[in-house]
Amino acid sequence: MQERSTRVGENAASQTASVSEVKKIQLLVIDLDGTTVGMSNQFQPAVKETLQAARSKGVKVAIATGRMYRSALRFHEELGLTLPLMVYQGALIKDPATGTVHRHLTIPKDYAMRLLDDLEQPELQDLIAIHCYIDDHLYIREMTSESQEYAARSNIEIIPVGDLRQVLAQEPTKILALSQQSAMIDHLLSSLRQRYTPAELYFTKSVATFFEATHPLVNKGTAVRYLAEEVLGLQAANVMAIGDNFNDLEMIEYAGVGVAMGNAPDDVKAVAHWVAPDVEQDGAAVAIAQFIL
């Protein structure tokens, strides 16, 4: 693996040469929020232009996001992408053009029930909102301001049901806990990693205030590997991935060219080949220009 940098744009030209001279990028995988989509909740013109320029050079582009399928679909359609869409941290890989589901890994019901017990402890009742995703629908206990904000940004409807256990006839694709207190999310992540092994559940953070749980085989790295190797017949060396948070870590590690955003946590930057400027500075466009254009 090439030597990695954790400083924004450090020796950009030399890094581009050292990383890409032995790798022909044929697949570009992008995260959405915090990477190609900032506060505006849409692609900035510079980012969209460089993504289309990469496609015009023959590079295939795909999205890997923690968002729901129905929330991510508009971004896929805006770019006119043709590859399967990787959503829910890669738990669902679905081709919008054909409706073909390449992968859908759900949380086993017994683990979902246990996790709800853990998240519904009395001391947590007023501190977190719990989201349960089943069949691309979002179920919640009750409406909160955090859930309302989430629904507005995601442009989705949410379904309050009271006791979430009543919707677990189907296994959930993902369970998410939201809190305005990032320290609470860190506490949940730490404590639940002590109660469950990596073979039981996969835990991550997509932003500082989101704790996310999925099937143990789910992460963006395994999803990108599947798309690259099983669907496209490529190798990791042919892949470039850009992300900004802990849920992007595995795909950044997998890719031959892994890029972290300038707004990423230090631990994510540490595994990247290169660190781009922040999302609000069109960092993804800078990275695409450096390594592809």
N, C-alpha and C positions, 0 to 999 in steps of 0.2 A: 504494500500500500504506500502511496506517495506521502511524503511528509505533509502534515496538516498545519494550517494556520488558524489562529484564533483572533487575528486582528483584521478589521474591516479593510478589504481591498489591498492588503499588504502585498507589495511586489506583484501587482496584478498581472503584468505582462509575462514575467518569468514563471509565475505559478500556472498561468494558462498554458504555457508551452510545456512545462514539466508534467502537468496532469493530463493534458489532452493530446499530446503528441503521440502517445502510445494507445490512445483510446478513441475510437470513432463513435461519437454519440449518435445513436439512432432513436433513442426514446428519452423524452423529457417528461418527468413527472413533477407536477406542481401541487403544493398545498394551496388552500384558499385563504382562510382568515389568518391575518398576520404575515402572510407571505406575498400573495398576489392580490389580495383584497384587504384594504385597510379600513379606516373609519368610515369611508363613504359607502361601504358595503357593495362595491362594484369594482371591476377592473379599471385601473387608471389607464389613460390612453397610451402612455409609453409602454406599459406592461403588455397591453393587448397587441400593440404594434410589433413588439419583439417576439411575442409568441407566434404571431402570424408569419413573421419573417423566418422564424425557425422552421415552421411547417413548410414554407415555400422552398426551403433548402432540403426538404425530404425527411426532416426529423419528425417523428410521430410524437404527439403531445397527449398526455392523459392527466386526469385529476385524481388525487388521493386526499380525502378529507375526512374529518370526523363528523361532518354534517350528515343529516338524513338524505336519502336519495332524492326525495321531492324538493328538498331545499337546495341541493347542489345542481340539480338538473338544469336550471336556467343558465348557470355559468358554462356548463358543457355545451348547451345549445348556442349560447352567445358566440363561442369560439368556433362553432361548427365542427366539433371533434367527432371522431368516428370510432375511437377505442372504447372498451368498456369503462364504466365509471366506478371508481373505488370509493366507497362511502362507509360510514360507521367505523372509522379506523381500519378499513379493509375487511370488515366482517361480511359486507355485501359487495360483490363485484357483478355488475349488471350492465348489459349492453342496451342502451336506450333505443337503438335503431331496431333491434329484433325482439327485445324483451327477454333475451336469453340470460339466465342467471348462471354465472360461472362458478360462484361460490357464495354460500350463505351459511355462516357459522353462528349459531345462537348459544345463549347461556343456558345450560341444563336447568330444568325447572327447580330441582332441589337446591342448587347453588343460588338461583335467583331468589328463592324463598329465604334462604339463610342470609343473603346479602340485604334483603329488605329488613329482616330482623335487626341486623347490625346498624343499618342507617336510620332506623326508626326508634332508636333508644330515646328515652324521655329527655335526656339532656341535649339532644340534637334537634328536637321537634321545631324549635323556633329559629334554628340557625342554618338549616339547609332545606332546599327544595329538591325533591326526588323526581327524576324523569325516567319513564320506562317506555322503551321503543319496541313496538311489536307490529310486524307487517307494515312497516313504514308509517305507522301512526304513533303519535306521542300522547301517552297517558300520564296524568299527574294526580296527586292526592287532592290538592286544592289550588286555586289560583293564587299566585304570589306575584309581587312586583318583579322579582327576578325571572319568573316564568313568562310574564307578559313581555318583558324586554327581549327575552330569548326568542319568543314566538314572532315578535315584530321583526327582528333582524333576520330570522330564518324564513320569514314569509310563509308561516304554516299555521294551521289550527291546532289547538291543544285540547285534550279531552279530560276534564276533571272527573274522577271516578270514586274519590274517597279512598277506600281500601284497595291498594294496587294488586293485592293477591287475587282479586276477582277477575283480573284480566290475564292471569298466568296460565290459562288453558293452553295458550300458545307460548312457546319459549321466546323471551325477549332477545332482540339483536344486541341491545346495549342498555345498561342502566347508568344514569348520570346523576351526580349530586352537585348542586350549585350552592355556593355561599359567597356573600360579599366579603367574608373574612378569609383571606388566602391562607392564614395560619390554620384555620379549621380544615381546609382542603389538604394541607400538608400533613396535619394530624391524622386525617382519615387514611391518606395514602400510606403513611408509616404504620399505623395500627393494623390496617387490614392486610398489609403485606406480611405481617406476622401471623395472622390467622389463616391465610390461604397461601398455598404454594403456587408457583408459576404454572404448574400442571393443572391447577384447578380453575384459576381465573387470571386474566390479564388486566392489570391496573395501569392507568396513565393519567397525565394531566394534559389537556389541550390548551388551556389558558390557566392562569394562576387560580382562578375561582371555579374551575370545572374538574371534578373527579370523575373518571370514566372507567367502567368495568365491561369487559367483553369475554367471549370464549377464549380459553388459554392459547389457542393457536392463532389468534387474531393480533395483527399489528400491521402497520403500513409496509414494513419490510417484507413480510411474507406475501402480502398482496402484490407489491411491485415485482417481487421475484416470480410469482405466478404469471403475471401479465407478460413480463419480459421473456421468461424461459419457456413457459408452457403454451402461451398464446402466440407469441411473436418469434420464438426460437432464437432469442438473443442471449447474451451473457451480461453479467453485472457490469463489465467494462464498457458495454455499449449504452449504459444508462446514466442519466444525470437526474438528480432529485434535489428539489429546493423546498425547505421547510423552516419553521420558526419555533417549534416547541417540542416538549418531551414526546408527544405522540408522533413526531416526525423522526425521532432519533434512529429508529431501526431502518427506515428507508434511506436515510442519509448515510448510515453505516454500510448498507448493502450496495449503494450505487458506486459505479466507477468514479463518478464525479459527484460528490455530496456537498451541497451548499447550505449553509445556515444563514439566516437573516441577521442583520445587525441588532435587531430587537429580540433575538433568541436568548434564552438563559445560557450562562457560561458553560454548563455541562453539555449543552447541545452544540455550541460552537466548538467545543473541544474535540468532537468526533468528526467535524466537517473538514473537507479539503480546503475550503475557502469560505470566507465570511463576507456576505454582501452588505451594502448599506441597508438601513431600516426600510420597512415596508412603505412608509410615507415618503421616502426618498426614491421610490421606484427601484428598490434594491434587486428585485427579481429581474427586471429589465437589464440592469447592469450586469448581473451574472450571466444571463443568456447571451448578451453581447460579447462578453469575455470568452465564453467557452464554446459558443456555437456560431455566432455571427462574425 
